[in-house]
């Protein structure tokens, strides 16, 4: 039965919008995106309209449901509510279209935004990268007025998922500042490609390692059946400041 055609849960009659926003958010936090949307329908039936706090949460629920029909419905209602120029709402909308792999729709939202902050740029960049459209991602990346760590990490992850190691390494090398996510992404890519010499060299160069760094390099050697390195790294990890977790010992 259609989500939008069935609303059977007990209804509230409160007219306080903040109450409804909290109720919808709580539904989503508890893993019930469908109930969050149904709560919104209940709210509408009482004549209460969503605001700039409601729509981003509702759009996240839509992404969780993987429902393009709900996404289109919410998009139409953001227009009716006058949020076409609201950067926070429009960024949430393009993120939803990106998660649904509706890249053309995501870009239309992005392109029509009169003002774009770094979150909006990175959201569009992530939408391209997550769908493997790295040529489009790089075109956008090169046109960005400013970039942060997330911008570089999104592009690196996109290239590494496609096995384009040379391109990923070029972006990594041009980063003015690298964080642990940047290093981990490159190490994971090298281990996935079974280029353990490169992965090990990068691991040694890391200024700061976390448990993900250790698990990634250990798993890489494990998959390559180089068990002596697995044992040596595990012992080194235990002797250091970073303690193994359940994934290390799995």
Secondary structure, DSSP 4 states (H G I P E B T S, - for coil): --GGG---SPPP----HHHHHHHHHHHHHTT-HHHHHHHHHHHHHTTPPP-TTHHHHHHHHHHHHT-HHHHHHHHHHHHHTT-TT-HHHHHHHHHHHHHTT-HHHHHHHHHH-SS--HHHHHHHHHHHHHTT-HHHHHHHHHH-S---HHHHHHHHHHHHHTT-HHHHHHHHHH-SS--HHHHHHHHHHHHHTT-HHHHHHHHHH-SS--HHHHHHHHHHHHHTT-HHHHHHHHHHHHHSSS---TTTT-
